[in-house]
Structure formats: C-alpha cells, structure tokens
C-alpha cells in the first residue's frame, strides 16, 4: 500500500465524519490547525493533503494507522482466514489443526488458495537484526494440491 492510498483513506474517513454530522468542517479545521478552505477543498478532491496534514487529520479524528489500513470500504473486499493457534518457526511446535479466530486478508490475495491459513511467525535467531522478532503474520495454504493457474518458476 502506498502513502497516497493511506491519505486517500484518511480523506474518506474525514469526509464520512463530516457528511454524517459528527463533526463540521470548521471544527475539524480548528482541531487540525489547517485552514477551513484548504480542508474543504481537500475533502472535495480539489486539493490534496500532505502526509503531515493527513497525520493531523488522523489525530483530530482519533484514527490510528491500523484503523486506516483495515477499514473496509466494502464488506466483500476482505476474506476472513483462519488464524493458526500459536506460532510457527524454530523451536515452535506447530499444530495445524488448532485455530484461534480469524485474520482479514484482501479477497484477491486469498482467492487463488485452496485451504488458506494465517500463521504467526516465531522468533528466528538466525535472521539478521530486526527480523529476529516474532511480529510477522504469513498467509499460507494447507492444501496439498496445487492451485489452478500458471506455475511460477522457482
């Protein structure tokens, strides 16, 4: 996802808040420190926000980056994928039959998989620096069959 996409989503959120009457453009302009004409023109697509201005807008609306990333413009755009309980990696005992809720993934990414599963990665001391921490979430396929479609060379 590009910064322009994130800013566009912040603008959509702000536009929805103003249209619903939860906040006025004038109040939003005061909270962000932006001029009301600039805010108005940006919400109407005449101007654009800089990343700094979008950050001010997010702060005023009390919206976090995960809120912006995971906001679902339409329900069918995301598919819930079963989340494997525990972690997978060095020193971790993986049980591929035990699940702990679901994780949302974009439908186009999941559509080619037969039996998708989301997996949390365990720490790996062999990896360099920041990659050693266990923060990763990976999308996999538990199917032993190969999905239909072109095969990519390895």
C-alpha positions as CSV (number, residue, x, y, z in Angstrom):
1,X,0.0,0.0,0.0
2,X,1.3,3.4,-0.9
3,X,1.2,6.6,1.2
4,X,-1.2,8.1,-1.3
5,X,-3.6,5.2,-0.7
6,X,-3.4,5.8,3.1
7,X,-4.0,9.5,2.7
8,X,-7.0,8.8,0.4
9,X,-8.5,6.5,3.1
10,X,-8.0,9.2,5.7
11,X,-9.8,11.7,3.5
12,X,-12.6,9.1,3.0
13,X,-12.9,8.8,6.8
14,X,-13.0,12.5,7.3
15,X,-15.5,13.0,4.5
16,X,-17.8,10.4,6.1
17,X,-17.5,12.0,9.5
18,X,-18.4,15.4,8.1
19,X,-21.3,14.1,6.0
20,X,-22.8,12.2,8.9
21,X,-22.8,15.4,11.0
22,X,-20.4,14.0,13.7
23,X,-18.1,17.0,13.1
24,X,-18.3,20.1,11.0
25,X,-15.6,21.2,8.6
26,X,-15.0,24.2,10.7
27,X,-14.5,22.2,13.9
28,X,-12.2,19.8,12.0
29,X,-10.1,22.7,10.7
30,X,-9.7,24.1,14.2
31,X,-8.6,20.7,15.6
32,X,-6.1,20.1,12.8
33,X,-4.8,23.7,12.5
34,X,-5.5,23.7,8.8
35,X,-7.4,26.5,7.1
36,X,-11.1,25.8,6.6
37,X,-10.9,26.5,2.8
38,X,-7.9,24.1,2.4
39,X,-9.7,21.4,4.4
40,X,-12.9,21.9,2.3
41,X,-11.1,21.7,-1.0
42,X,-9.1,18.7,0.1
43,X,-12.3,16.8,1.2
44,X,-13.9,17.7,-2.1
45,X,-10.9,16.4,-4.2
46,X,-9.7,19.8,-5.4
47,X,-6.5,19.8,-3.3
48,X,-4.6,17.0,-1.6
49,X,-3.2,16.6,1.9
50,X,0.5,16.3,2.6
51,X,1.4,13.3,4.8
52,X,1.9,15.8,7.7
53,X,-1.6,17.3,7.2
54,X,-3.1,13.8,7.0
55,X,-1.4,12.9,10.3
56,X,-3.0,16.0,11.9
57,X,-6.4,14.9,10.4
58,X,-5.9,11.4,11.8
59,X,-5.1,12.8,15.3
60,X,-8.1,15.1,15.2
61,X,-10.4,12.2,14.2
62,X,-8.8,9.9,16.8
63,X,-8.0,7.4,14.0
64,X,-4.9,5.1,14.1
65,X,-2.9,3.7,11.2
66,X,-4.4,0.2,11.7
67,X,-7.9,1.8,11.6
68,X,-7.0,3.3,8.2
69,X,-5.3,0.2,6.8
70,X,-8.0,-2.2,7.9
71,X,-11.1,0.0,7.3
72,X,-13.2,-2.0,4.9
73,X,-14.7,0.1,2.2
74,X,-17.0,-2.8,1.2
75,X,-17.5,-6.0,3.2
76,X,-16.7,-8.3,0.2
77,X,-13.2,-6.7,-0.2
78,X,-11.8,-8.8,2.6
79,X,-11.9,-12.5,3.4
80,X,-11.6,-13.9,7.0
81,X,-8.8,-16.5,7.1
82,X,-8.5,-19.0,10.0
83,X,-5.6,-18.0,12.3
84,X,-3.4,-20.8,13.5
85,X,-3.1,-21.1,17.3
86,X,0.5,-20.5,18.4
87,X,3.5,-19.7,16.3
88,X,5.4,-21.5,13.5
89,X,9.2,-21.4,13.3
90,X,12.3,-22.6,15.0
91,X,11.6,-24.2,18.4
92,X,7.8,-23.8,18.0
93,X,5.5,-26.8,18.0
94,X,3.0,-26.2,15.2
95,X,-0.4,-27.8,15.4
96,X,-2.1,-27.2,12.0
97,X,-5.5,-28.3,13.3
98,X,-5.9,-25.8,16.1
99,X,-7.1,-22.3,15.3
100,X,-7.5,-19.0,17.2
101,X,-10.1,-16.8,15.4
102,X,-9.6,-15.2,12.0
103,X,-7.4,-12.6,10.3
104,X,-8.7,-10.4,7.4
105,X,-6.9,-10.6,4.1
106,X,-7.7,-9.0,0.7
107,X,-10.0,-11.3,-1.2
108,X,-7.9,-11.2,-4.4
109,X,-4.9,-12.5,-2.5
110,X,-6.9,-15.3,-0.9
111,X,-9.0,-16.3,-4.0
112,X,-6.2,-18.4,-5.5
113,X,-5.7,-20.5,-2.4
114,X,-7.5,-23.8,-1.8
115,X,-7.3,-24.0,2.1
116,X,-5.9,-20.7,3.3
117,X,-4.5,-20.2,6.8
118,X,-2.9,-17.2,8.6
119,X,0.2,-18.1,10.6
120,X,2.1,-16.1,13.2
121,X,5.9,-16.5,12.9
122,X,8.1,-17.5,15.9
123,X,11.4,-15.6,16.5
124,X,14.3,-16.8,14.5
125,X,17.8,-16.0,15.9
126,X,19.4,-16.9,12.5
127,X,17.8,-13.9,10.8
128,X,19.6,-10.6,10.9
129,X,18.7,-7.8,13.4
130,X,15.1,-6.6,13.3
131,X,13.9,-9.8,11.5
132,X,14.5,-11.9,14.6
133,X,11.4,-10.7,16.4
134,X,8.1,-12.6,16.1
135,X,5.9,-9.9,14.6
136,X,5.2,-11.5,11.2
137,X,1.8,-12.8,10.0
138,X,2.0,-15.0,6.9
139,X,-0.7,-16.3,4.6
140,X,-0.3,-19.9,3.6
141,X,-2.2,-22.8,2.1
142,X,-2.8,-26.1,3.9
143,X,-3.8,-27.9,0.8
144,X,-1.5,-30.5,-0.7
145,X,-3.0,-29.8,-4.1
146,X,-1.5,-27.1,-6.3
147,X,-3.9,-24.2,-7.1
148,X,-5.1,-24.0,-10.7
149,X,-3.3,-21.4,-12.8
150,X,0.2,-20.6,-14.1
151,X,3.1,-22.1,-12.1
152,X,5.8,-19.7,-11.3
153,X,9.4,-20.8,-11.7
154,X,11.4,-21.2,-8.5
